[in-house]
Amino acid sequence: MGVNINTKLVHGYKGYDPQTGAVSFPIYQSATFRHPGLNQSTGYDYSRLQNPTREELEKTIALLENGKHGLAFSSGMATVSAILKLFSPKDHIIVSDDLYGGTYRIFEEIYKKYGLEFSFVDTECIKNIEESIKPNTAAIFVETPSNPMMKITDLRAVAELAKSRGILTIVDNTFLTPYYQRPLELGIDIVLHSGTKYLAGHNDTLAGLIVVSDDEIAEKLRLIQKSEGAVLSPFDSWLVLRGIKTLGVRLDRQQYNAQKIANWLKTHDKVEKVYYAGLPENPGYEVLCKQASGFGAMISFHVKDEKLVESLLERLKVFIFAESLGGVESLITYPVAQTHQAIPPHIRERLGVNEKLLRISVGIEDADDLIQDLEQAMR
Ligand SMILES: *Cc1c(COP(=O)(O)O)cnc(C)c1O
């Protein structure tokens, strides 16, 4: 039966434990599994290869992204690392220039020395991607909306361009989640998530997820996953499964709050500019409306005077000054010193990730309380 995403979120893949009927899918906290006999298996042999709780999460995320295969890793960065192992020395990868700092760091500081080549370009403009393609270009890696400047990349256009040249497309879908955006449906090959963020949703665990539809890519990723062993534990898999049940209601509320806060920030005399994917003046607004059903709840803004930043961060009472995003608690981040420190100053400056930029992840608190908190901290 084809059901809507809200129903899929609540029930997951199996929905309950077929053995016992347990409605909360059990945590199979076992490293190994007894073989019924020689050359026989229950389907589970050893938890690095597969574990029932992890499998339920993997099948659930595949279902939500409308893909065929899901894989769960111990963090979002472990998924990026696994995906990069699909490539060989001398392969060239085109990457969105505005992206999560840790992703930039793993490319530049870890994988470059294994012979992978990276070009960081503004993928909001398809022409930039096209002009960066070289004979050895093997993949395009996109974050949309981008972090922290909320730039939008046209995923259908990227998929079309890449397909005609035999290039793989990879999308980090952490900010919008399958609730709002499903890149595989737009022709993208590989979707990844930091499950730490909206999917788990409570700032209580790290997790990473990959979804693909192609059997061959899935098989290669499985080999990497089981060989390297950066798998998600049964307990953490359960936490993410539990988080996913409320993803829809959380995101609806977070987006409602974010819209209110973004509009309020726009009118504030100490704020220079607001970056939110849901503002019609955001350059990518129309493209986003064509490929996603929501805008998410991440907002960045430039204050006019950088001297305001320190006191603002100290005075906030409801917003928590911490890096990360996507949880029920509203967080405020100072990208230049936290999430984007790994990115070289000249790139940061070009993007606008400077001393005046703050990023907020809007939670599910009362929107007026959040606005009041910002207001008192800015005065
Ligand atoms: C946090 C984040 C990551 C990294 O995920 P971890 O779970 O922290 O390893 C990757 N991409 C984006 C967009 C993120 O926000």
PDBQT file of the ligand as one rigid body, heavy atoms in Angstrom, charges set to zero:
ROOT
HETATM    1  C1  LIG A 401      26.943  17.705  10.917  1.00  0.00    +0.000 C 
HETATM    2  C2  LIG A 401      27.008  17.610   9.461  1.00  0.00    +0.000 A 
HETATM    3  C3  LIG A 401      27.835  16.662   8.845  1.00  0.00    +0.000 A 
HETATM    4  C4  LIG A 401      28.730  15.737   9.639  1.00  0.00    +0.000 C 
HETATM    5  O1  LIG A 401      27.974  14.820  10.395  1.00  0.00    +0.000 OA
HETATM    6  P1  LIG A 401      28.469  14.203  11.813  1.00  0.00    +0.000 P 
HETATM    7  O2  LIG A 401      27.298  13.368  12.205  1.00  0.00    +0.000 OA
HETATM    8  O3  LIG A 401      28.735  15.347  12.725  1.00  0.00    +0.000 OA
HETATM    9  O4  LIG A 401      29.684  13.403  11.542  1.00  0.00    +0.000 OA
HETATM   10  C5  LIG A 401      27.826  16.595   7.467  1.00  0.00    +0.000 A 
HETATM   11  N1  LIG A 401      27.066  17.423   6.718  1.00  0.00    +0.000 NA
HETATM   12  C6  LIG A 401      26.259  18.346   7.278  1.00  0.00    +0.000 A 
HETATM   13  C7  LIG A 401      25.432  19.226   6.417  1.00  0.00    +0.000 C 
HETATM   14  C8  LIG A 401      26.204  18.471   8.663  1.00  0.00    +0.000 A 
HETATM   15  O5  LIG A 401      25.425  19.402   9.215  1.00  0.00    +0.000 OA
ENDROOT
TORSDOF 0
